[in-house]
Amino acid sequence: MKTVLTGAILVFVFARSGAAQSLTLRDAVDEALSKNPAIAAADARQQAAAAREAEARAARMPRIDASESATRGNNPVFVFGSLLEQGRFAPRHFDPAFLNAPPAMTNYRSSITARFAIFDRFRTSTAVGQGANGVDRASLDLDDARQRIRADVVARYYGVLVAGEKVAVTKEAVHAAEADAKAARDRFEQGLLVESDALSADVQVATLRQRLIAAEGEQAIARAALATLLQRPRRDDVSIAGTIPSTLPASAQNEPDLDAAIAHALASRAPVRIAALATSDAQLRLTAERGTALPRVDAVGTAGASGATFGRRNSDYTGAIAVTIDLFDRARPARIAEARAGIDAARAGDAMARDAVTMEVITAWQRLRAARESASVAAAAVEQAQAAARIVRDRYEHGLTTITEQLRAQTALVSARFELLAARYESVVAHAELLRATGDLNDVQPFI
């Protein structure tokens, strides 16, 4: 009993310690990549594409069918043919009476048939090429989905941290405002302040409490967003390790050349490469449609055995080469025209994909640049607001300014700290988006 109780206590302690363990960014990414349905769907599409390619390649192998049949009847043609198959045809079977009204008989037949397309007018090669393109497309789609998930995790992970710091900043401001309001109320009761000053302090407390309520709501939303991305219960209290970076990663501080970033994205991004594969598919289809004007060549072979009983059989075989050509196919020109139009559409899609990727890179690049400069300006603004708040407080305590001025300085400081948090968060998210836009968000090490 004592051993069981000790074990239960240890299990409880370990469970509590595991539950209290903070979630790192890398852990969050690994969890999202393993559980998010977008990744599961992309992985399933990749498996389906691989199966389609295997199916297309299988057409290059012969098809072999086996059959076993038991047929009974007195149809003259059936009886005559069955006697020949069974090797039991005799001169008496030429009797017109027998030929016209033979008795019923049973024919047991086993057969194996092999069919092989010697030349199928490029159908198989087209299907194989399109299947290979499908595998590449699914692989690119999976990689793109993984990069998007990494970017989403970075945004939501640091979104939780920023929301938490906003709550902390607002709580600190509320506590300071409550102390000021109490002091203002005491001084009013002592006759040292007019009531309007005390009421202004109370209004400041109420305003900051409203901001605290809003900040706590944003924190709850941020936690739910991260939990949803990780496929956890939406009310899961995710414990986050770390703080929002005060400076950008070194890779983001060294601003990349915009033209080089665009060129790299056009060479590596999944949408551009997928569009190129669509053009390849269209060209393969045109080749296949043109091939319908050529003859089709097939080889067919059959080995069989027939008998009047299940155990005694007479064997036979046949082999054939079949050449088929379409003498008149009025729809062929229309199909070829459609295939050519498909190539034009695919090329236009390729151009559109390149334009879209280019704009993604430009947007992310400019966003990162603006975020970096905004973070620098916001940091300086916080220092200035802090200095201004100290000066105004000293002046107020010495009776050299009004409480309205002090409240305005406190509000400006809270707003400046909020702006700094927002700028730092935007810097991190913009950096992740630029890496994703160029196809380089293969790891989250730059954000750790």
C-alpha positions, 0 to 999 in steps of 0.5 A: 500500500505504501509503495502504491501511494509513493508511486501515485505521489511521484506520478502527480509530482511529475505530471505537475512539473510537466504541466508547468514546463514552459513552451519554447518556440521550437517546441511550438513549431514542432507541435504545430507541424506534427498536429496541424491539419494543413500539414496533414492535408498536404502530406496526404496530397503528397502520398496521393500524388505518389500513388498516381505516379506509381499507377501511371508507371504501372501502365508500362507493364503487361496486364494479365488476367485469369478466368475460370468458367463453366458453361452448359448449353445446346446452342449449336455454335457453342457445342461445335466450338466447345468440342473443338476446344476440348479436342473431342470433335469427331466425323460423326459430329458432321451429321446435319441432325447433330449440327442442327440439334446437338444435345446439351454439353458442359464446357469447363475453361480456364484461361490466362490473357496478357495484354501489352501496349507496344505503342499507345500514342504517348498516353503512358509517357504523358501520364508518367510525366504528369504523375512525376509533376504531381509528386513535385507539386505536392512536395512543393505544396507541403514545403510551402505549408510548413513554412506558412505554419512556421510563420504563423507560429512565430506570429502567434507565439510572440503575439502571446508574449506581447499581449502578456507584456501589454497586460503587465504594462497596464497593470503597472500603470493602474497601480500607479494611477490608483496610488495617485488617485488615493493621494489626490483624494487625501489632499482634497479631503485636507483642502489642498486640492480642488475636487475636480483634480481628485475626480480627474485622477479617478477618471484616469484610473477608470480609463486605465482599468478599461485598457487593462480589460482590453489588454486581458481580452487580447491576451485571451485571444492570443492564447486561444489563437496559439492553442488552436494552431497547436490543435490544443483545447482553446482554453488550454493555458499555454505557458510561454517561455521568453520575452519579445526581442528588444532587437531584431535578429542579426539576419534581419539587421543586415537588410538584404538587397531587394533585387537579390531577394526577389531573384532568390524567391522566383527561383525557389518559391513553391508557387512559381515552381508549381506554375512551371509544372502546370506549363509542363503538364499542358505541354505533355497533354498537347503531345498526347493529343497530337499522338492520337493521329499515330497508330496504336500497337498492342500485343495480346496473348491467351493460353487456355484449357477446356474440358468436358469435366473439371479435371480433364482439359485440352490446352490451346493458345493464341497470340496477336499483334493489333495495329489500330489507327483512327481513320477519322476523328473529327474531334482531334483538331478541337482537342489539339486547339484546347491543349494549345490554349492550355499551354497559353493559360499555364504560361499566363499563370506562371507570369501571374505567380511570378508577379504575386511572389515578387509583390510578396517579397517587396511587401515583406521587405518594405514591412521589415524596413519600416518595422525596424525603423519604427522600433528604433523610433518607438524605443526613443519615444519611450525614453522621452516619455519616461523622462517627461513623466518624471519631470512632470511628476516632480513639478506636480509634487512641488505644486508647479503644474496641474494634475491634468498635465501629470495625467497626460504624461502618464497616458503618453508613457503607457501609449509609448510603451504600447507602441514600442511593444507593437513595433517590436512585434511587427519587426519579428513578424515582418522578418518571418514573413520576409523569410517565408516570402523568399522561401527561406523559413526552414527553421525558427533559429533566427527567432530564438 
